[in-house]
Amino acid sequence: MSLFWSQWMDQFWSEETLLHIRNEWNSNLIRAPMGIMYDGYLENPEAEYDKVKTVVEAAIKLGIYVIVDWHEERADEHIPQAIQFFTNISQTYGSYPHIIYEIWNEPNGPTWPTIKTYAEQVIPAIRANDPNNIIVVGTPTWSEDVDIAASDPLNFTNVAYTLHYYAASNKQFNRNKATTAINQGICLFITEYGTVLGWANGTVDENESNLWWEFSDQHQLSYANWAIDNKNESAAALIPGTTPAQVGDTTKWTASGKFVNHKLQSTNQGVNPFPTTTPFPAHYWERTTSNTVESICLNDL
């Protein structure tokens, strides 16, 4: 599951939320989309960084993966800030196997050469502190054009490329793009998907959502649903007014939330029981390498 923008739904950025996501949602992954613009990290770096730390430390304690997401469309305009942020995060948490770095959420406008140049500056800052954990790189057109990235991949190991979709809007055409990228040998990671239309509203498209899940499971692609929030829109997993204490309450779930929860409950995510010791025992991860997050880049691990 994915959280919502940090500056607007920070009440859910807590250990309490993550405990429910692990236990009642059977999710072995939480995505932390730190908002950059619009009163986000650029204006309030310490406050937003602290929110990310809270989620990362809760994920480590609870034994689930955490995607640290630089959540914006024009990251190429804020390269020094991104380098500083990911330097700090990797210095602090890079020794833990839980962490995944998503360095650019959804490029909107920049072409792949610009995105690639950005990644070639940010990735070394992470690798200076963390040589192994997965880094996910955004792709053109709101992270839909993975085929374009596949034609000119980055020269780094343990790198995956972002694929985003909203099932009612992005259909077989987008799956064909993903197939092209996979056939060219790159790793994909669906760090954000929705069951509805691309603008987060409309009805749940169960048919297309199931086709996407079948495709993703066939190719062992990890995925995070947008989102654990109570905004009055169809993509939200929670109904308006839901509190963090109620994240596991089935009566507080939207149609999309119930649909996604059913999928996660029907899948062996390897999350029960998980130890809660800190640091997380490394040998446990060796016994859970069949998890999709571990398997997306087996050739590089």
Rosetta blueprint (number, residue, H / E / L):
1 M L
2 S E
3 L E
4 F L
5 W L
6 S L
7 Q L
8 W L
9 M L
10 D H
11 Q H
12 F H
13 W L
14 S L
15 E H
16 E H
17 T H
18 L H
19 L H
20 H H
21 I H
22 R H
23 N H
24 E L
25 W L
26 N L
27 S L
28 N L
29 L E
30 I E
31 R E
32 A E
33 P E
34 M E
35 G E
36 I L
37 M L
38 Y L
39 D L
40 G L
41 Y L
42 L L
43 E L
44 N L
45 P H
46 E H
47 A H
48 E H
49 Y H
50 D H
51 K H
52 V H
53 K H
54 T H
55 V H
56 V H
57 E H
58 A H
59 A H
60 I H
61 K H
62 L H
63 G L
64 I L
65 Y E
66 V E
67 I E
68 V E
69 D E
70 W E
71 H E
72 E L
73 E L
74 R L
75 A H
76 D H
77 E H
78 H L
79 I H
80 P H
81 Q H
82 A H
83 I H
84 Q H
85 F H
86 F H
87 T H
88 N H
89 I H
90 S H
91 Q H
92 T H
93 Y H
94 G L
95 S L
96 Y L
97 P L
98 H L
99 I E
100 I E
101 Y E
102 E E
103 I L
104 W L
105 N L
106 E L
107 P L
108 N L
109 G L
110 P L
111 T L
112 W H
113 P H
114 T H
115 I H
116 K H
117 T H
118 Y H
119 A H
120 E H
121 Q H
122 V H
123 I H
124 P H
125 A H
126 I H
127 R H
128 A L
129 N L
130 D L
131 P L
132 N L
133 N L
134 I L
135 I E
136 V E
137 V E
138 G L
139 T L
140 P H
141 T H
142 W H
143 S H
144 E L
145 D L
146 V H
147 D H
148 I H
149 A H
150 A H
151 S L
152 D L
153 P L
154 L L
155 N L
156 F L
157 T L
158 N L
159 V E
160 A E
161 Y E
162 T E
163 L E
164 H E
165 Y E
166 Y E
167 A L
168 A L
169 S L
170 N L
171 K L
172 Q H
173 F H
174 N H
175 R H
176 N H
177 K H
178 A H
179 T H
180 T H
181 A H
182 I H
183 N H
184 Q L
185 G L
186 I L
187 C L
188 L E
189 F E
190 I E
191 T E
192 E E
193 Y E
194 G E
195 T L
196 V L
197 L L
198 G L
199 W L
200 A L
201 N L
202 G L
203 T L
204 V L
205 D L
206 E H
207 N H
208 E H
209 S H
210 N H
211 L H
212 W H
213 W H
214 E H
215 F H
216 S H
217 D H
218 Q H
219 H L
220 Q L
221 L L
222 S L
223 Y E
224 A E
225 N E
226 W E
227 A E
228 I E
229 D L
230 N L
231 K L
232 N L
233 E L
234 S L
235 A L
236 A L
237 A L
238 L E
239 I L
240 P L
241 G L
242 T L
243 T L
244 P H
245 A H
246 Q H
247 V L
248 G L
249 D L
250 T H
251 T H
252 K H
253 W E
254 T L
255 A H
256 S H
257 G H
258 K H
259 F H
260 V H
261 N H
262 H H
263 K H
264 L H
265 Q H
266 S L
267 T L
268 N L
269 Q L
270 G L
271 V L
272 N L
273 P L
274 F L
275 P L
276 T L
277 T L
278 T L
279 P L
280 F L
281 P L
282 A H
283 H H
284 Y H
285 W H
286 E H
287 R L
288 T L
289 T L
290 S L
291 N L
292 T H
293 V H
294 E H
295 S H
296 I L
297 C L
298 L L
299 N L
300 D L
301 L L
